Amino acid sequence: MNTNSNSYTIIYASVMVVIVAFLLAFVSSSLRETQNKNVELDTKKQILATLNVKNVKDAEAEYNKYVKGDMLMNADGTLTENTNAFATAYEKEAKELQRLHVFVAEVNGETKYVFPVYGAGLWGAIWGYIALDSDKDTVFGVYFSHASETPGLGAEIAGAQFQGEFTGKKTLDNGEVALSVVKNGKINRPEYQVDGISGGTITSVGVDDMLKNCLSNYKLFLTNNKKEE
């Protein structure tokens, strides 16, 4: 075959494309289990961070130590154990599968309830978790992260200072979600409100919407006085 011909060039390029595509597919398939495991471990670290358990070396062991159950909320607000695989995409779980997760944890002998939250910031997705005390009303801790918020502005939702402002805040007022993020310096109900980020107004509004929208899905559980074990 004439190696200088157009047909040779086309055949050679086609064969190389097929070989490279096969190798990429093989590598992707080989690494998928490891990638999924890493995503699961990172998710468990985020849940632990909500419980103020941070910088852990063995996330799996620490998660099993503190988190006693991955539960799903029933239509009547009670909880049943999640018998499905551990989830890492809670927005999809809620919207497509109608599964609302509640993680039941124990910290220093006290029950905590952890709820996944998700929404939109200025430039992309924001997400996180919020942990409540056994009264289902007092915030124990939060964890927020983002895909692409502006460094020094909206990205500050992932910082310890902003997240620390939520601890001790109340969640419900007459059965409705009252926990909120308000414009910086405009707090008038300090038991419920957190200062928004100066210069990060849209991201702050996104966090506010995220908390209200997601926690409202759990109102039946939050207003159920029976303690879940």
Buried (B, 14 or more C-beta within 10 A) or exposed (E): EEEEEEEEEEEEEEEEEEEEEEEEEEEEEEEEEEEEEEEBBEBBBBBBBBBBBEEBEEBEEBBEBBBBBBBBBEEEBBBEEBEEEEBBBBBEBBEEEEBBBBBBBBBEEEBBBBBBBBBBBBBEBBBBBBBBBBBBBBBBBBBBBBEEBBEEBBBBBBEEEBBEBBBEBBBBEEEEBBBBBBBBEEBEEEEBBBBBBEEBBBBBBBBBBBBBEBBEBBBBBBBBEEEBE
